[in-house]
């Protein structure tokens, strides 16, 4: 993968960071002052209004802060429910760069003669999001390509916005200390910084090719190294339809898509200790078989990938088996493996509320929906509220950082299954994924896959 001329110029520049910080802090700070004033005056019951004001302020800023806000909204109880509801309404679509701007960005990445390296390059982006935009292109050899181009000064913007994340979460802790979000902030910060590194994302693509090479229902694109840099990632263009285009398909078709989704997320985790932390509807499409029926999914984005210690995967299996067989010692061992501290009986019972919600469909050996009668946007909200109310009495608890994207993936997948109204035997699927589980085997497979992807060098 080539180094771009812009690599040095677009590091975390103080001037760009200061400008971004001023814009974000003005918006977030105004809401924070309002919240603090109401707190000092003893005024309660204004959270809905404050949440709407915060969402409105963030909605005008675009960029990484919106990605952070949306991420917080998908982590159960990271923010109060009123805030989660408003933040979920934010749209991640940023105004796209115009063609003149795109040409300058591409010149910075591939050199002034960049256009001769493509047979065709579409002027208008196929998609525009918080950190960059995607253009369709055609290689000189005729293959169709997806070129993901990062917006300028994103590193500076991310660092400024992460500072504001600390403010948001510190306010949460001050006004509602039942859950300590300090490790959540660290995890979000590390993953968001990784998302800026397209060279690393290219290695994530190679990692998923290694892990899913035998899974025909999940397609992973190839990377084009000569047309990629640290801020430009060129992949195969994979044809497919959006998932919601299939929500009224026959049940068998919807179940096929849901099974492919389950495989794409749980197989890499259970066998390699790797999970895709963002099952967002825009991160995959559905491809069809020769007869036009849905056959599987295309995984399109690899920025948010979490690699876990094999022992963490062991904790997931231990908690599942402990709940399955009523083995309290195994349940406690799982929580301790994950890093929970000062475990009391009351705290364990509280954590089990959430565990039984996540594992419930996986413990039920029958064909079923993931959650009867629940809207995708409400999935997990009731249980998160119950946990929070219990922790107010029995907490506080510090959530280990590994849980951020693990929970996000579980909730996101659940929402996908609800969108599809899929009816599957989740017990059977999960037990096939963890069949003959062994921590040492996971460690060996993980090391081999990381080496194949070149991630052992990062």
Secondary structure, 3 states (H helix, E strand, C coil): CCCCCHHHHCCCCHHHHHHHHHHHHHHHHHHHHHHHHHHHCCCCCCHHHHHHHHHHHHHCCCCHHHHHHHHHHHCCCCCCHHHHHHHCCCCCCCCCCCHHHHHHHHHHHHCCCHHHHEEEECCCCCEECCCEEEEEEEECCCCEEEEEEECCCHHHHHHHHHHHHHHHHHHHHHHCCCEECHHHHHHHHHHHHHHCCHHHHHHHHHHHHHHCCCCCCEEECCECHHHCCCCEEEEECCCCECHHHHCCCCHHHHHHHHHHHHHHHHHHHHHHCEEECCCCHHHEEEEECCCCCEEEEEECCCCCEEECCHHHHHHHHHHHHHHHHCCHHHHHHHHHHHCCCCCCHHHHHHHHHHHHHHHHHHHCCCCECCCCCCCHHHCCHHHHHHHHHHHHHHCCEECCCCHHHHHHHHHHHHHHHHHHCCCECHHHHHHHHCCCCCHHHHHHHHHHHHHHHCHHHC
